[in-house]
Amino acid sequence: MGIRLAAAAVIALIAGIAIVTTASAQLPTVVVSSATINPGSTGNINLTARDIGAPGLGAWEIGVVYNSSVVTATACTPQAGSICNENFASNRVQVVGANPSGLAGTNVLANITFRCNGEGTSELTVIIDEFADATPGGPRPIGPGINAGRITCEDSAGLPDVPTPRPTDTPDDDADDADDGDDGDDDNDGTPIAGLPDTGTGSGSSSVVSWLIAALATLGLVTLVSLGASRLFAQRADSRD
């Protein structure tokens, strides 16, 4: 009887560990990658939403804070329906976006370029202002984990700086691009969205915000996205003044 009880306890322990491991592996996470850059040179890091379950990520507003005495954000390339502002604050990049179909799995939300001002290390801090799923009519908050990297600025013994490569499309994205071309299909389902403006590699425009509001009005995401976008563009206007 004692041996049976011990065996049952061991089996239960193993099963519990397996459940915890599986749950941890599927935890939604916001990830900021790391980079090592030569002083005076530039390199790229990615802001990624990882392991997002159904119905997918519907709206997000995320800040990436850095040490401005070590590095400076020089550009922000939006991905997956984002709008981004590298000049949101002197030490903060802001990324706002939405996807009415929901971004499931792992998706790069933005690619940020930094220039090293000198030798040193800048930790990258993630601030989540909004992170909600794509539930029609009532988006629900997602409580993601955070995995933030750092930028190390150091001389690589005279070797040329090799910037972190920009993200490439997933196989699904490649298939959509081949079928549809540059048709503004941000939800990756192969169906063009009428009236969607081409955002290019810039940091967005008022027409992009208008499209987001119109596209998401029936999904209940409009309030989340419009608040985030208005904050982003208000900050951009302040920086110009």
VOGU-3710 file (C-alpha; in Angstrom, 3 decimals, decimal comma):
1> mgirlaaaav> 0,000/0,000/0,000  2,844/2,356/0,858  4,513/1,714/-2,497  1,242/2,389/-4,331  0,706/5,657/-2,503  4,277/6,735/-3,254  3,881/5,844/-6,928  0,593/7,751/-7,112  2,220/10,779/-5,518  5,082/10,710/-8,014
11> ialiagiaiv> 2,671/10,429/-10,958  0,594/13,318/-9,632  3,723/15,438/-9,178  4,889/14,740/-12,733  1,449/15,539/-14,123  1,352/18,788/-12,168  4,755/19,829/-13,456  3,663/19,076/-17,029  0,517/21,185/-16,623  2,441/24,115/-15,157
21> ttasaqlptv> 5,086/23,900/-17,882  2,453/23,862/-20,621  0,581/26,786/-19,085  3,800/28,793/-18,739  4,772/28,137/-22,343  1,427/29,518/-23,528  1,370/32,619/-21,343  0,795/35,749/-23,464  3,974/37,809/-23,335  5,176/41,179/-24,575
31> vvssatinpg> 8,802/40,800/-25,651  11,410/43,439/-26,457  14,552/41,974/-28,016  18,154/42,940/-27,209  20,943/44,279/-29,403  24,662/45,020/-29,200  25,711/48,090/-31,203  28,968/49,948/-31,817  29,079/53,469/-30,314  27,966/55,956/-32,949
41> stgninltar> 26,175/53,261/-34,952  22,543/52,151/-35,144  20,771/48,849/-34,660  17,235/47,490/-34,428  15,118/45,729/-31,820  11,640/44,205/-32,135  8,547/44,718/-29,999  6,623/41,427/-30,173  3,351/40,018/-28,834  4,003/36,322/-28,211
51> digapglgaw> 1,725/33,321/-27,587  -1,580/35,187/-27,835  -4,541/32,812/-27,714  -7,954/33,082/-29,364  -9,654/35,369/-30,245  -6,313/37,133/-30,644  -4,912/40,548/-29,756  -7,384/43,278/-30,740  -5,957/46,549/-29,380  -2,683/47,623/-27,829
61> eigvvynssv> -0,841/50,678/-26,548  2,694/49,978/-25,359  5,579/52,225/-24,337  9,263/51,263/-24,560  11,371/53,359/-22,190  15,160/53,620/-22,524  18,172/55,448/-21,058  18,545/58,518/-23,264  22,071/59,186/-22,030  23,185/55,908/-23,637
71> vtatactpqa> 20,937/55,528/-26,703  18,481/57,537/-28,798  15,496/56,162/-30,716  15,846/57,364/-34,308  13,046/55,497/-36,104  10,068/53,225/-35,505  8,665/51,003/-38,245  5,083/49,844/-37,507  4,015/46,238/-38,040  0,722/44,319/-37,854
81> gsicnenfas> -1,543/47,379/-37,910  0,445/49,510/-35,456  1,159/53,222/-35,443  4,351/54,238/-33,655  6,077/57,416/-32,531  9,772/57,326/-31,692  9,524/60,917/-30,393  6,686/60,320/-27,927  9,049/61,458/-25,156  12,780/62,061/-24,846
91> nrvqvvganp> 13,241/58,517/-23,537  10,117/56,696/-24,720  8,765/55,138/-27,911  4,992/54,628/-28,062  3,263/51,956/-30,145  -0,539/51,980/-30,656  -2,537/49,641/-32,841  -5,525/47,415/-33,460  -6,561/44,419/-35,519  -10,297/43,656/-35,832
101> sglagtnvla> -9,642/40,006/-36,678  -7,291/39,510/-33,720  -3,582/38,711/-33,835  -3,150/35,148/-32,600  0,146/33,441/-31,874  3,327/35,509/-32,180  3,469/38,806/-34,103  5,989/41,641/-34,331  4,187/44,913/-33,509  7,024/47,333/-34,289
111> nitfrcngeg> 10,692/47,518/-35,180  12,612/50,282/-33,373  15,972/51,710/-34,460  18,381/53,020/-31,820  21,662/54,918/-32,114  24,348/54,396/-29,482  25,552/57,733/-28,094  28,548/56,166/-26,378  29,592/53,066/-24,496  27,196/51,742/-21,874
121> tseltviide> 24,054/49,685/-21,425  20,436/50,790/-21,575  17,782/48,555/-20,065  14,515/48,611/-22,017  11,377/48,964/-19,888  7,924/48,030/-21,179  4,886/50,047/-20,065  1,531/48,567/-21,096  -1,256/51,155/-21,252  -3,695/48,898/-23,125
131> fadatpggpr> -3,644/45,229/-24,144  -7,032/43,737/-25,020  -8,354/40,852/-27,076  -10,600/41,018/-30,148  -13,872/39,837/-28,574  -16,622/41,354/-30,786  -18,555/44,079/-28,966  -16,616/43,742/-25,720  -12,813/43,460/-25,781  -11,406/41,808/-22,684
141> pigpginagr> -8,102/42,823/-21,072  -5,153/40,489/-21,508  -2,627/40,371/-18,685  0,622/39,532/-20,486  3,989/38,716/-19,028  6,857/41,040/-19,937  10,264/40,025/-21,242  12,285/43,192/-21,861  15,810/43,183/-23,221  18,598/45,738/-23,292
151> itcedsaglp> 20,846/47,600/-25,687  24,582/47,229/-25,118  26,807/49,859/-26,682  30,370/48,638/-26,908  33,280/48,692/-29,320  33,488/45,394/-31,163  37,289/45,514/-31,619  37,120/47,361/-34,927  34,682/44,975/-36,570  31,942/46,625/-38,656
161> dvptprptdt> 28,610/46,992/-36,939  25,999/44,491/-38,090  22,525/45,888/-37,269  19,834/43,544/-36,059  17,891/42,537/-39,200  14,396/43,853/-39,629  11,652/41,256/-39,171  10,587/39,193/-42,142  7,058/38,156/-42,972  5,750/34,863/-41,676
171> pdddaddadd> 4,934/32,158/-44,255  1,263/33,127/-44,050  2,135/36,761/-44,664  4,248/35,797/-47,684  1,325/33,865/-49,149  -0,995/36,829/-48,649  1,538/39,222/-50,164  1,979/36,964/-53,215  -1,769/36,697/-53,766  -2,828/40,215/-53,000
181> gddgdddndg> 0,187/42,472/-53,440  0,233/45,683/-51,421  -3,511/45,838/-50,938  -3,667/47,016/-47,347  -4,693/43,624/-45,965  -3,564/44,196/-42,374  -5,658/41,377/-40,934  -3,731/38,761/-42,976  -6,834/36,979/-44,175  -6,269/37,761/-47,842
191> tpiaglpdtg> -9,287/40,114/-48,062  -8,463/43,755/-48,866  -10,026/46,344/-46,584  -11,660/49,059/-48,623  -10,351/52,534/-47,942  -7,262/51,418/-46,023  -4,429/53,931/-46,598  -0,875/52,829/-47,255  1,078/53,512/-44,054  4,451/52,701/-45,612
201> tgsgsssvvs> 7,290/52,809/-43,107  6,310/56,086/-41,518  4,805/56,604/-38,113  1,166/56,893/-39,210  -1,220/59,687/-40,180  -4,640/60,990/-39,301  -6,126/58,902/-42,130  -4,790/55,745/-40,491  -6,518/56,645/-37,248  -9,758/57,364/-39,125
211> wliaalatlg> -9,618/53,925/-40,738  -8,937/52,185/-37,440  -11,897/53,922/-35,818  -14,228/53,063/-38,705  -13,051/49,455/-38,978  -13,326/48,693/-35,285  -16,506/50,550/-34,387  -18,632/47,401/-34,522  -16,171/45,438/-32,395  -16,113/47,688/-29,350
221> lvtlvslgas> -12,414/48,470/-29,842  -12,971/52,040/-31,008  -12,661/53,639/-27,559  -9,417/51,836/-26,739  -7,740/52,649/-30,030  -8,947/56,227/-30,406  -7,727/57,105/-26,912  -4,325/55,586/-27,592  -3,971/57,208/-30,992  -5,101/60,608/-29,747
231> rlfaqradsr> -2,551/60,433/-26,930  0,161/59,501/-29,411  -0,612/62,302/-31,854  -1,104/64,843/-29,063  2,352/63,998/-27,801  3,727/64,285/-31,343  2,192/67,764/-31,675  3,674/68,814/-28,311  7,127/67,661/-29,422  6,898/69,847/-32,542
241> d> 5,933/72,893/-30,419
//
